[in-house]
């Protein structure tokens, strides 16, 4: 499979003071410069809605939960002033990560495939967090007077095309929006990338991780890019060169030795992604079987977990459950094992047992999203629509920006007979996808069916007014 190095930063052009090796530039207040932090939030929110509407989203609750955990391990050690990030994973095996103004941080699921260690994976995330913390987007506008909507629309198009076609067409789409300013911004882009590397390395170290993981990741990216052919010329605005790799290597050498204990969870999530992108489940089973049989003296927990996942996908439910039961002997309450075992119980036609199992685990891991999502789905499938509705309602309050939860809640509402709530949940789902007319239409139906029921009707009317305001201000 062709590997594309495509860590997007959409024209981050900023001149880093040459004399300030360890001093970060002043970022100003929330209203300074061409684009205020509030305006960045609005732009980012609209952009994310459009991305959700157009790109395939990787909705695996366990993988998303791991990403959130890692990001919020790095964020307290970064220079982010506003730490309320929104995360998204694109369902694509290509290597990609991106940062968008307003605290939007995204990756392709393929980043798991191309990172050999958790710290290498984290180095890409730290780099993108650095772009956000330094507000490179706003500074790029100040330097080049770009058209805001055009620049972000180009980034959106490139991600969507690359994710849906798996080709360089997305890169070409982005190139079109950059052509007018790329030449003038070349030196700024290089210095900007260097600053993101420098700040990212510092974030890694302060998070207890090895700064050397960044140059190791970059070295592999550079090597892979050579085998994948010559990249488009415009990628000089986001250069990954021998010089840049050497610079990150030299910077990382300035830090003391770090002994970081990598999380098993990263390697478990990597197996979920590997199985997801396997050409066939049968081939995945054979690969895991061969690896486990030919390796000894190392911890094979991740591979055994992957083996169980592959067997589940290959309808070998009994064997999958046996493997998971063995894994849980030593690690009884690991969430990833818990959720997958419940799925294996269901596959073995033991759904009621799976529900009881998850309900007991939920008492230990209160409000855990993967457990709650899996439990709600199991209740839905056993026609306990009220039980599923209750869980999805709880999840919607805990995670109001997750469109997948609102979609599932609407389904549960409808089958539980909660018709007004069905339209309200659908409205929130459409709103998070930026489909404002559809959201308003759903609320209009909810309003008609709640006539005379105050304060419900007042709440619906207020939400309708809010969405109409968002629609007027939307630029995507």
C-alpha positions as CSV (number, residue, x, y, z in Angstrom):
1,X,0.0,0.0,0.0
2,X,1.3,3.4,-0.9
3,X,2.2,5.5,2.1
4,X,1.5,9.2,1.9
5,X,3.2,11.6,4.2
6,X,0.5,14.1,4.6
7,X,0.6,15.8,8.0
8,X,-1.5,18.8,7.0
9,X,-1.0,22.2,8.4
10,X,-2.8,24.2,5.7
11,X,-0.4,27.1,5.1
12,X,1.0,27.6,8.6
13,X,3.4,30.5,7.7
14,X,5.1,32.1,10.7
15,X,8.6,33.5,11.1
16,X,10.1,32.2,14.3
17,X,12.5,34.6,16.0
18,X,16.0,33.3,15.3
19,X,17.3,34.5,18.6
20,X,14.7,32.8,20.7
21,X,15.8,29.2,20.9
22,X,13.7,28.4,24.0
23,X,11.3,31.4,24.2
24,X,8.0,31.1,22.4
25,X,6.6,34.2,20.6
26,X,3.9,36.3,22.3
27,X,0.6,35.1,21.1
28,X,-1.4,38.2,22.1
29,X,-4.9,38.2,23.6
30,X,-8.1,36.6,22.4
31,X,-9.0,39.5,20.1
32,X,-5.6,40.4,18.7
33,X,-4.6,40.1,15.0
34,X,-6.7,39.4,11.9
35,X,-8.4,36.3,13.4
36,X,-9.4,36.3,17.0
37,X,-9.5,33.1,19.0
38,X,-13.3,33.3,19.1
39,X,-13.4,33.6,15.3
40,X,-11.0,30.6,15.1
41,X,-13.5,28.6,17.2
42,X,-16.3,29.5,14.9
43,X,-14.3,28.6,11.8
44,X,-13.1,25.3,13.3
45,X,-16.6,24.3,14.4
46,X,-18.1,25.0,10.9
47,X,-15.2,23.2,9.2
48,X,-15.5,20.1,11.4
49,X,-19.2,19.8,10.7
50,X,-18.5,19.9,7.0
51,X,-15.8,17.3,7.4
52,X,-18.1,14.9,9.3
53,X,-20.7,15.3,6.5
54,X,-18.3,14.5,3.7
55,X,-15.6,12.1,5.0
56,X,-15.8,8.5,6.3
57,X,-15.5,8.7,10.1
58,X,-13.8,5.9,12.2
59,X,-16.4,5.5,14.9
60,X,-14.7,2.7,17.0
61,X,-15.4,3.8,20.6
62,X,-12.2,2.1,22.0
63,X,-9.8,3.7,19.5
64,X,-11.4,7.1,19.9
65,X,-11.2,6.8,23.7
66,X,-7.5,5.9,23.5
67,X,-6.8,8.9,21.3
68,X,-8.6,11.2,23.7
69,X,-6.6,9.7,26.7
70,X,-3.3,10.3,24.9
71,X,-4.1,13.8,23.7
72,X,-5.0,14.8,27.2
73,X,-1.8,13.4,28.5
74,X,0.1,15.7,26.1
75,X,-2.1,18.8,26.3
76,X,-1.2,19.8,30.0
77,X,2.4,19.9,28.9
78,X,1.8,22.0,25.8
79,X,1.4,25.8,25.4
80,X,-2.3,25.6,24.5
81,X,-4.2,28.3,26.3
82,X,-7.6,26.8,25.3
83,X,-7.5,23.1,26.0
84,X,-11.1,22.3,24.9
85,X,-10.1,20.3,21.8
86,X,-12.4,18.4,19.5
87,X,-10.9,15.1,18.1
88,X,-11.8,13.2,15.0
89,X,-10.5,10.0,13.3
90,X,-10.9,9.6,9.6
91,X,-11.5,6.1,8.3
92,X,-8.5,5.9,6.0
93,X,-5.4,3.7,6.1
94,X,-3.1,6.5,4.8
95,X,-0.8,8.3,7.2
96,X,-2.3,11.6,8.0
97,X,-2.8,14.1,10.9
98,X,-4.1,17.6,10.9
99,X,-4.8,20.6,13.1
100,X,-7.5,23.2,12.3
101,X,-8.0,26.5,14.0
102,X,-10.4,26.5,16.9
103,X,-9.0,23.4,18.6
104,X,-9.8,20.7,16.0
105,X,-7.3,17.9,16.0
106,X,-7.6,14.9,13.6
107,X,-5.8,11.8,12.4
108,X,-6.4,9.1,10.0
109,X,-6.7,5.7,11.6
110,X,-3.7,4.8,9.4
111,X,-1.5,6.7,11.8
112,X,-1.7,3.6,14.1
113,X,-0.5,1.4,11.2
114,X,2.6,3.5,10.5
115,X,3.7,4.2,14.0
116,X,5.9,1.4,15.5
117,X,5.7,2.7,19.1
118,X,3.2,4.8,21.1
119,X,5.8,7.5,21.4
120,X,6.2,7.8,17.7
121,X,2.4,8.0,17.4
122,X,2.5,10.7,20.1
123,X,5.2,12.7,18.4
124,X,2.9,13.4,15.4
125,X,0.1,14.4,17.8
126,X,2.5,16.7,19.7
127,X,3.6,18.3,16.5
128,X,0.0,19.1,15.6
129,X,-0.8,20.4,19.1
130,X,2.2,22.8,18.7
131,X,0.6,24.3,15.5
132,X,-2.5,25.0,17.5
133,X,-0.8,26.4,20.5
134,X,1.3,28.8,18.4
135,X,-1.8,29.9,16.4
136,X,0.1,29.5,13.2
137,X,-3.2,29.7,11.2
138,X,-4.0,33.3,12.4
139,X,-0.4,34.3,11.9
140,X,-0.4,32.9,8.3
141,X,-3.3,35.2,7.5
142,X,-1.5,38.2,9.0
143,X,1.6,37.4,6.8
144,X,-0.2,36.7,3.5
145,X,-3.7,38.2,3.7
146,X,-5.2,34.9,2.5
147,X,-8.9,34.3,2.0
148,X,-9.9,32.4,5.2
149,X,-12.8,30.3,3.7
150,X,-10.8,29.5,0.6
151,X,-7.8,28.2,2.5
152,X,-9.9,26.0,4.9
153,X,-12.2,24.8,2.0
154,X,-9.1,23.6,0.2
155,X,-7.9,21.7,3.3
156,X,-11.4,20.2,3.6
157,X,-11.5,19.1,0.0
158,X,-8.0,17.5,0.2
159,X,-8.8,15.4,3.3
160,X,-12.1,14.3,1.9
161,X,-10.7,13.3,-1.5
162,X,-7.6,11.6,-0.1
163,X,-9.7,9.7,2.5
164,X,-12.3,8.5,0.0
165,X,-10.1,7.8,-3.0
166,X,-6.8,6.8,-1.3
167,X,-4.9,8.7,-4.0
168,X,-2.9,11.9,-4.4
169,X,-6.0,13.6,-5.8
170,X,-6.6,15.2,-2.4
171,X,-3.1,16.6,-2.5
172,X,-3.7,18.2,-5.8
173,X,-7.0,19.7,-4.6
174,X,-5.1,21.3,-1.7
175,X,-2.4,22.5,-4.1
176,X,-4.9,24.6,-6.0
177,X,-5.8,26.7,-3.0
178,X,-2.2,27.2,-2.1
179,X,-0.7,28.1,-5.5
180,X,-1.1,31.9,-5.2
181,X,0.8,32.2,-1.9
182,X,3.1,29.2,-1.8
183,X,6.1,30.8,-3.3
184,X,6.0,33.9,-1.1
185,X,5.4,31.8,2.0
186,X,8.0,29.1,1.5
187,X,10.6,30.3,4.0
188,X,7.9,31.0,6.6
189,X,6.5,27.5,6.1
190,X,9.9,25.9,6.7
191,X,10.5,27.9,9.9
192,X,7.0,27.3,11.0
193,X,7.4,23.5,10.7
194,X,10.7,23.8,12.6
195,X,9.0,25.6,15.4
196,X,6.2,23.0,15.6
197,X,8.9,20.3,15.8
198,X,10.7,22.2,18.5
199,X,7.6,22.8,20.6
200,X,6.4,19.3,20.0
201,X,9.7,17.8,21.2
202,X,9.4,19.9,24.3
203,X,5.8,18.7,24.9
204,X,6.9,15.1,24.5
205,X,9.7,15.5,27.0
206,X,7.5,17.2,29.6
207,X,5.0,14.4,29.2
208,X,7.6,11.9,30.2
209,X,8.2,10.6,26.6
210,X,11.4,10.3,24.7
211,X,11.9,13.3,22.3
212,X,14.0,11.0,20.1
213,X,10.7,9.4,19.0
214,X,10.0,12.3,16.7
215,X,13.1,12.0,14.5
216,X,12.6,8.3,14.4
217,X,9.1,8.8,13.1
218,X,10.3,11.4,10.6
219,X,13.1,9.1,9.4
220,X,10.7,6.4,8.5
221,X,8.3,8.9,6.8
222,X,11.2,10.1,4.7
223,X,12.3,6.6,3.8
224,X,8.8,5.6,2.9
225,X,8.2,8.7,0.8
226,X,11.2,7.7,-1.4
227,X,9.6,4.4,-2.2
228,X,6.2,5.9,-2.9
229,X,7.6,8.2,-5.7
230,X,8.3,11.9,-5.9
231,X,5.7,13.9,-3.9
232,X,3.9,16.9,-5.5
233,X,6.1,19.9,-5.8
234,X,3.9,22.1,-3.6
235,X,4.8,19.9,-0.6
236,X,7.9,22.1,-0.4
237,X,5.6,24.3,1.7
238,X,5.5,21.4,4.3
239,X,9.1,20.1,3.8
240,X,10.2,16.8,5.2
241,X,13.9,16.8,4.3
242,X,17.1,15.3,5.5
243,X,17.9,18.7,7.0
244,X,14.7,18.8,9.0
245,X,15.1,15.2,10.2
246,X,18.6,16.0,11.3
247,X,17.4,19.1,13.1
248,X,14.9,17.2,15.1
249,X,17.5,14.6,15.9
250,X,19.9,17.2,17.1
251,X,17.3,18.9,19.2
252,X,16.2,15.7,20.8
253,X,19.7,14.9,21.8
254,X,19.7,18.0,24.1
255,X,17.2,16.3,26.4
256,X,18.2,13.8,29.2
257,X,17.5,10.1,28.7
258,X,13.8,9.2,29.2
259,X,12.5,5.8,30.2
260,X,8.8,5.9,29.3
261,X,6.6,2.8,29.9
262,X,4.5,2.5,26.8
263,X,0.9,1.9,27.2
264,X,-0.3,-1.6,26.3
265,X,-3.5,0.1,25.1
266,X,-1.8,1.7,22.1
267,X,-0.7,-1.7,20.8
268,X,-4.2,-3.2,21.4
269,X,-5.8,-0.3,19.5
270,X,-3.2,-0.9,16.7
271,X,-4.5,-4.5,16.4
272,X,-8.1,-3.2,16.1
273,X,-7.0,-1.0,13.2
274,X,-4.9,-3.7,11.6
275,X,-7.9,-6.1,11.6
276,X,-10.2,-3.3,10.3
277,X,-8.0,-2.8,7.2
278,X,-7.1,-6.4,6.6
279,X,-8.1,-7.5,3.1
280,X,-9.9,-10.6,4.5
281,X,-10.6,-11.8,8.0
282,X,-9.2,-15.2,7.1
283,X,-5.9,-13.8,6.0
284,X,-5.7,-11.9,9.3
285,X,-6.3,-15.1,11.3
286,X,-3.5,-16.9,9.4
287,X,-1.1,-14.0,9.9
288,X,-1.7,-13.8,13.7
289,X,-1.6,-17.6,14.0
290,X,1.8,-17.7,12.3
291,X,3.2,-14.8,14.3
292,X,2.2,-16.3,17.6
293,X,3.5,-19.8,16.7
294,X,6.9,-18.5,15.6
295,X,7.6,-16.0,18.3
296,X,8.5,-16.7,21.9
297,X,10.1,-14.9,24.8
298,X,8.1,-11.7,24.2
299,X,4.8,-10.5,25.4
300,X,2.3,-11.5,22.8
301,X,-0.7,-9.9,24.5
302,X,-1.4,-7.5,21.6
303,X,-1.1,-10.2,19.0
304,X,-3.3,-12.6,20.9
305,X,-5.9,-9.8,21.2
306,X,-5.6,-9.2,17.4
307,X,-6.0,-12.9,16.9
308,X,-9.3,-12.8,18.9
309,X,-10.5,-9.9,16.8
310,X,-9.6,-11.6,13.6
311,X,-11.4,-14.8,14.6
312,X,-14.5,-12.7,15.6
313,X,-14.4,-11.1,12.1
314,X,-14.0,-14.6,10.6
315,X,-17.0,-16.0,12.5
316,X,-14.9,-18.2,14.7
317,X,-16.8,-16.9,17.7
318,X,-16.1,-19.8,20.1
319,X,-12.3,-19.6,19.6
320,X,-12.3,-15.8,19.9
321,X,-14.1,-16.0,23.3
322,X,-11.6,-18.6,24.6
323,X,-8.7,-16.3,23.7
324,X,-10.3,-13.3,25.4
325,X,-11.1,-15.3,28.5
326,X,-7.4,-16.3,28.7
327,X,-6.3,-12.7,28.3
328,X,-8.7,-11.5,31.1
329,X,-7.2,-14.0,33.6
330,X,-4.3,-11.6,34.2
331,X,-6.0,-8.3,33.2
332,X,-9.6,-8.7,34.5
333,X,-10.9,-5.1,34.1
334,X,-9.1,-3.8,31.1
335,X,-11.8,-1.9,29.1
336,X,-10.7,-3.1,25.7
337,X,-10.9,-6.7,26.8
338,X,-14.2,-6.1,28.5
339,X,-15.9,-4.6,25.5
340,X,-14.5,-7.2,23.1
341,X,-15.5,-10.1,25.3
342,X,-19.0,-8.7,25.4
343,X,-19.0,-8.6,21.6
344,X,-17.7,-12.2,21.6
345,X,-20.5,-13.3,24.0
346,X,-23.1,-11.7,21.7
347,X,-21.5,-13.5,18.7
348,X,-21.9,-16.7,20.6
349,X,-25.6,-16.1,21.0
350,X,-25.1,-15.2,24.7
351,X,-26.4,-11.6,24.5
352,X,-28.2,-11.5,27.8
353,X,-25.0,-12.8,29.5
354,X,-23.0,-10.1,27.7
355,X,-25.4,-7.4,29.0
356,X,-25.1,-8.6,32.6
357,X,-21.4,-8.8,32.2
358,X,-21.2,-5.2,31.0
359,X,-23.6,-3.9,33.6
360,X,-21.4,-5.3,36.3
361,X,-18.3,-3.7,34.6
362,X,-20.1,-0.4,34.3
363,X,-20.4,-0.3,38.1
364,X,-16.6,-0.4,38.3
365,X,-15.9,1.9,35.3
366,X,-18.5,4.6,35.8
367,X,-19.6,6.5,32.7
368,X,-17.0,4.8,30.5
369,X,-17.9,5.6,27.0
370,X,-16.9,2.4,25.2
371,X,-18.7,0.3,27.8
372,X,-21.8,2.4,27.7
373,X,-21.9,2.5,23.9
374,X,-21.6,-1.3,23.7
375,X,-24.1,-1.9,26.4
376,X,-26.6,0.5,24.8
377,X,-26.2,-1.3,21.4
378,X,-26.8,-4.7,23.0
379,X,-29.9,-3.5,24.8
380,X,-31.1,-2.0,21.5
381,X,-30.6,-5.4,19.7
382,X,-32.5,-7.2,22.4
383,X,-35.4,-4.7,21.9
384,X,-34.9,-3.1,25.3
385,X,-35.4,0.2,23.7
386,X,-36.1,2.1,26.9
387,X,-32.9,0.8,28.4
388,X,-30.9,1.8,25.3
389,X,-32.7,5.2,25.2
390,X,-31.7,5.8,28.9
391,X,-28.0,5.0,28.1
392,X,-27.8,7.1,25.0
393,X,-29.5,10.0,26.8
394,X,-26.7,9.8,29.4
395,X,-24.1,9.6,26.7
396,X,-25.5,12.6,24.8
397,X,-25.2,14.7,28.0
398,X,-21.6,13.5,28.6
399,X,-20.5,13.8,24.9
400,X,-22.8,16.3,23.2
401,X,-20.5,16.8,20.2
402,X,-20.6,13.2,19.1
403,X,-23.0,12.8,16.1
404,X,-22.9,9.0,16.3
405,X,-24.5,9.1,19.8
406,X,-27.3,11.4,18.6
407,X,-27.9,9.2,15.6
408,X,-28.3,6.1,17.9
409,X,-30.3,8.0,20.4
410,X,-32.8,9.0,17.7
411,X,-33.2,5.4,16.7
412,X,-33.8,4.3,20.3
413,X,-36.2,7.3,20.8
414,X,-38.3,6.2,17.9
415,X,-38.6,2.6,18.9
416,X,-39.2,3.6,22.5
417,X,-42.1,5.8,21.4
418,X,-40.5,9.1,22.4
419,X,-41.4,10.9,19.2
420,X,-40.7,14.5,20.2
421,X,-37.3,13.4,21.5
422,X,-36.7,11.5,18.3
423,X,-37.0,14.7,16.3
424,X,-34.8,16.6,18.8
425,X,-32.1,14.0,18.6
426,X,-32.2,13.9,14.8
427,X,-31.9,17.7,14.9
428,X,-28.7,17.5,17.0
429,X,-27.3,14.9,14.6
430,X,-27.9,17.0,11.5
431,X,-26.6,20.1,13.3
432,X,-23.3,18.4,14.1
433,X,-23.0,17.5,10.4
434,X,-23.7,21.1,9.4
435,X,-27.0,20.1,7.7
436,X,-28.8,23.1,9.2
437,X,-32.0,22.9,7.1
438,X,-32.5,19.3,8.0
439,X,-31.9,20.1,11.7
440,X,-34.5,23.0,11.6
441,X,-37.0,20.7,9.8
442,X,-36.7,18.2,12.6
443,X,-37.2,20.8,15.2
444,X,-40.2,22.1,13.4
445,X,-41.8,18.7,13.6
446,X,-40.8,18.4,17.3
447,X,-42.5,21.8,17.9
448,X,-45.7,20.7,16.2
449,X,-45.9,17.5,18.2
450,X,-45.1,19.3,21.5
451,X,-47.8,22.0,21.0
452,X,-49.1,23.2,24.4
453,X,-46.4,21.4,26.3
454,X,-44.4,24.2,28.1
455,X,-41.5,24.4,28.7
456,X,-40.6,21.7,26.1
457,X,-41.9,23.8,23.3
458,X,-40.0,26.9,24.5
459,X,-36.7,24.8,24.6
460,X,-37.3,23.6,21.1
461,X,-38.1,27.1,19.8
462,X,-34.9,28.4,21.4
463,X,-32.8,25.7,19.9
464,X,-34.3,26.4,16.5
465,X,-33.4,30.0,16.8
466,X,-29.8,29.1,17.8
467,X,-29.4,26.8,14.7
468,X,-30.8,29.5,12.4
469,X,-28.1,31.9,13.7
470,X,-25.4,29.3,13.1
471,X,-26.7,28.7,9.6
472,X,-26.4,32.5,8.8
473,X,-22.9,32.6,10.1
474,X,-21.7,29.3,8.5
475,X,-19.0,29.6,5.8
476,X,-18.8,25.9,4.9
